[in-house]
Amino acid sequence: MDSSLGGGHAALTASLRCAANLLYLVPLIFLVVFFLYPLLALFDLSLRPDGILDLSAFARLLSSDYHIGTLVFTVYQALISTTATVVLALPCAFVFARFRFPGKSLLLSLATLPFVLPTVVVALAFAVVLGDGGLLNDLLRTLFSLDYSPIQLERTLALIIIAHIFYNFAIALRIITSYWASVGFATEEAARALGANEISLWRDIRLPLIRPALLSSAVLIFIFCFTSFGVVLILGGIRFATLEVQIYYQAVSIFNLPLAAALSLVQILSMLVMLVIYTRSQNRLQVSMSSSAAILRCPRTRLQRSVVFACVLLITALLFTPLLALLWRSLFLTGKLDLSGYIELSQRSRASLLFITPLEAVFNSLRYAIMAMTAALALGLIAAHMINRRGRWSRFSDPLFMLPLATSAVTLGFGFIIALDEPPLNLRSSWLIIPISHTLVALPFVIRSVLPSLRTIPPSLGEAARVLGARPMEKLLTIDAPLVSRGIVVGATFAFTVSMGEFGASLFVAQRESVTIPVVIYRLIGDPGLGSYRQALAMSVILMLVCAGGFLIIERLRAAGVAEF
């Protein structure tokens, strides 16, 4: 009897293991069909436009001073943006790692808010503040009785760089602060005791000590600036086109698909090189970190208090002024309280070549975000569990599921319209292509949110549960689920927020009746007329508030769920 029960239990265990292995194939199949296949189709179009090997598109690319200039400019603006961001964040990171002051934790948390905001909202916010008709120019015209705009930043590289600093400041601040706090200040104190001055401390002690964090944050920021799309498209236009903007322009405006595909291939290869550098810098960063911690002190001298105050003022002005200005402009566009932009969201503007009202686009975004969140969470949980097994599957699947982060959303959207236009995957004209693309973009965030929680579960808990007779499903529901619940909430929130703000892929694949909030904002900005501009402002504020709400949830549970980012 006992042997028969044991045999039945073994057979059940084998069946469950087989079912689990089959379940692991689901996210892999999704990634192959909706990521690798579109990219391969893109490569095929760029290398074999007529079915035979043809490198003429690359020849035109390499022989064109314009496109070579586009690549050079993409690198140039990314280098300037990265350098400016790290230089501004460095003293602030020192202050946060070294000193204790009221509101420090709250300010550090709020500083991350811009990073989760959609690029189209960020671009519009800076246009509201620094554009020709922006709030700052309005203020200067009023104060000095001017009949012109004294600040001429609209459609300039300077405005793009400022927006990039705003968007990526928190990356440098958090990476450098956490690393600096972990390695401590013992070496600096010893050097100071030996008579080192501030200049030598920065040159010989501080900068060499935090070099791994500087390199890691700089490479990551460079990647984001290199692939910047919404900010460059809205604030710079075709005059300051990066590779991302040029891919969109060639594919949509000129319909030169081979050349757009060649540009996409250059973009992907460049990103892969940068990701290799980033991965190595991250490995050095982890190896270099020690278990020591900085001893926080209150600022005592007038100079220390001034430095702390200056950093707090810089962060507040840089990160919150554009967002508050966007909210103010949406409410007081005509000089007095005016809610017509919000009221008119149910009406079509001239930009409704989209054939829907802005309010319908809000419902579209909410629907797609819920679908993408559900799909990304289901696939991400399976993938995270597979990676957590730490075997051959883990070594193969962990970098594989991170590949979408190495590919721009514009390239993904372009790959979709190239590959998914024939049966049985004729989704090019279907609204389903939008939640699918959003799921693909959100999947790495879900995996990276859930995986740390899974790795905190001691193997002994599962072994104890099996000894006590718990079945796999009972173990999953009573042990695993409660311990990873915070990570699941963070992952779900990330997926929802990412989907709500996704712009690059949606601009490619969205059909007239299925457009999302960021796409409608972009169309409204380009439509002349005060009514369209009011609606764009109102929709931007709604999207900003939704993403801010998601950020608050993520930040509250961050320690349990997003440590691996």
Sequence and secondary structure as in RCSB ss.txt:
>XXXX:A:sequence
MDSSLGGGHAALTASLRCAANLLYLVPLIFLVVFFLYPLLALFDLSLRPDGILDLSAFARLLSSDYHIGTLVFTV
YQALISTTATVVLALPCAFVFARFRFPGKSLLLSLATLPFVLPTVVVALAFAVVLGDGGLLNDLLRTLFSLDYSP
IQLERTLALIIIAHIFYNFAIALRIITSYWASVGFATEEAARALGANEISLWRDIRLPLIRPALLSSAVLIFIFC
FTSFGVVLILGGIRFATLEVQIYYQAVSIFNLPLAAALSLVQILSMLVMLVIYTRSQNRLQVSMSSSAAILRCPR
TRLQRSVVFACVLLITALLFTPLLALLWRSLFLTGKLDLSGYIELSQRSRASLLFITPLEAVFNSLRYAIMAMTA
ALALGLIAAHMINRRGRWSRFSDPLFMLPLATSAVTLGFGFIIALDEPPLNLRSSWLIIPISHTLVALPFVIRSV
LPSLRTIPPSLGEAARVLGARPMEKLLTIDAPLVSRGIVVGATFAFTVSMGEFGASLFVAQRESVTIPVVIYRLI
GDPGLGSYRQALAMSVILMLVCAGGFLIIERLRAAGVAEF
>XXXX:A:secstr
 HHHHHHHHHHHHHHHHHHHHHHHHHHHHHHIIIIIHHHHHHHHHHH TTSS   HHHHHHHH HHHHHHHHHHH
HHHHHHHHHHHHHHHHHHHHHHHB  TTHHHHHHHTTGGGGS HHHHHHHHHHHHSTTSHHHHHHHHHHT SS S
   TTSHHHHHHHHHHHHHHHHHHHHHHHHHHH SHHHHHHHHTT  HHHIIIIIIHHHTHHHHHHHHHHHHHHH
HT  HHHHHHTGGGG  HHHHHHIIIIIS  HHHHHHHHHHHHHHHHHHHHHHHHHHHHHHHH  S     B   
SHHHHHHHHHHHHHHHHHHHHHHHHHHHHHH TTSS   HHHHGGGS  TTGGGSS HHHHHHHHHHHHHHHHHH
HHHHHHHHHHHHHT SHHHHHHHHHHHGGGGS HHHHHHHHHHHTTSTTS  TTSTTHHHHHHHHHHHHHHHHHH
HHHHHTS HHHHHHHHHTT  HHHHIIIIIHHHHHHHHHHHHHHHHHHHHH  HHHHHH  GGG  HHHHHHHHH
HS SHHHHHHHHHHHHHHHHHHHHHHHHHHHSHHHH TT 
